[in-house]
Amino acid sequence: MQPISPASDNVGIVDLETLTSMSGLEFLNAMLRGDLPGPPIAKTLGFHMTEVEEGRTVFVSEPREEYYNPIRTVHAGYTATLLDSCMACAVLSTLPKGTGFTTMEFKVLLLRPMTKDTGLVRAEGTLLARGRRGATAEGRLTDHRGKLIAHATTTCLIFPF
């Protein structure tokens, strides 16, 4: 993995008319190109999408001390947010125009602690299955050497806007 630049300042909320005018894959590609802003949480936690294709997305980030819990490791919420984002966007990448979704539940398994010295991490989300009303996906968070830090699964509810 290549080093990353700091999170973009191009963040914001996209209006509903724009959101519903394109498929999920078109929407994510527009964000990836910078034609649409990324979500505000991406700036808050310093992550961004680097790859998108139908049924798969990749986000990268670098853990920082600002994300520490009281015992000097990165808070599990950071890991959960990266995994939820990559899995949810893997689902979004398969949705047709005018369709939305929401995470119904997700489960995260933490295998290794992270610190600011962990370096660049990569969260990859992959669609497992999608129907008309629901979808499941899995996510893997790895360090710059490819060592698994955490993995997760999600179930999303799909609905028309």
N, C-alpha and C positions, 0 to 999 in steps of 0.2 A: 504494500500500500504506500502511496505517496503521502508526504506531509500535506496538511490542509491549511488553508488560510482561515482566519477567524470567521465566525458566522456572519453572514451578510446582514446589512442593515435593511435590505429589501424584504421587509416582513409586513404583514397586515392581514386583514380579513377581506376575502374576495366577496363581492356582492352576489346575491342569490341568482340574479339573471345571468351573470357570467358563468357561475358554477354549473347551472343547469343547461347551458348552451353547448356543452362539450362532454364527451365521454370521460370516464375517469382517467384513462390513459392519456388522452389529449390534455386534460387538466394538469396531470402530474408532469408531462413533458413541457408544458408551458411554464410551470414552476421551475423545472430543472434548467430551462433556457434563460430564466430570469424575466420572462414576459409577464408573469404573475408573481406576486409576493409569496414568500414562504410563510408558514404559520409563526405567530409570535413566540411560541414555546421553543422554536428552533433557535432563536436568538438568545432566549433566557438560558438554555442549556447548551448552547454552542455546538449544535449539530446541523448537518445538512445532507440532503439527498444527493447521491453521486451517480446512481444508476436506476433506471426504471425500464421495465418491459412488462408485457401482459403477464400478471401473476407473480411478479417479483420486483422488489425494491431493495436498495441498499442505502443506508445512512452511515455517516462517519462522524466521529467526535473525539475529543481528547479530554479525558477526565481531569478536573482541576480541584484544587484544595477547597474552592468555594462550594463544592458538592459534598464535602465531608460530613459524616455523622460524628457524634461525640467520641467514638473510638478510633478516629483517624483513618477511616476508610471511606470510600465513596458510598453515599447513601443508596440503598436499594431502589429508591424511587427514580433515580437517574437511570439505572439499568432497566427498570420497568417501562419508563417513558420511551427510551430508545427502542425497546422491543415492541411495545404497543404501536409505535409510529411505523416501524418497518412492516409489521404484520398488517395493520389497518390499510396502509397504502398498497400493499400487495393485493388486498381485496378490492380497494378502490380502482386499481388499474384494470380490473375486469368488468367494471360496471358501465352500462350504456348511458347515453345522454339522459338527463332528467331523473337519475336514480341516486339515492343517497344511502348511507349506512351508519350504523353506530356500533361500537364495541359493546357486546352484551356481557362478556366475561373473558378474563384471560388468566393464565397461570404461568408464573415465572419460577424457574428453578435456578438458584444461584450456586455456582460451583466453585468460584474463586473470588476472593476480594479484589477490588480495584483501588488504586491510589493514584495520585498525580504522576507517579513514576511509571504507571502502566503504559503510557503512551497512547498512540492512536488506536481506537477501537472501531470495529465494523459491525453494524447490525444489519443482517440480511433477512428479509421476510419473504416467504414463499407460500403461495396459495396451495391449500390441500384439496379443497372441494368448494364448489359454489352452486347453489340452487337459486330459485326465484326469490326466496325469502331469507336465506341464510348462507353463510360462508364460514369456512374454517381456514386458518393459516398457521404456520409455524415460524418462529424466529430464532436466529442464532446470533449471539454476541461473541465476537472473537477479538483477541489482541492482535498486534501487528505481526506476530509470528504464526497466526492462525490457531492459537490455543483457545479452546472453548472456555468462556467465562460464565455464560449463562445461556439458557434456552427457554423457549416459551411456546404456548399455543393460545389461540384466541378463537372465539365464536362471535360473529358479527350478524346483526339483523340488517336486512336489505329492505328498502322501502322506496316508493316513488315520491318525488318532491311535489 
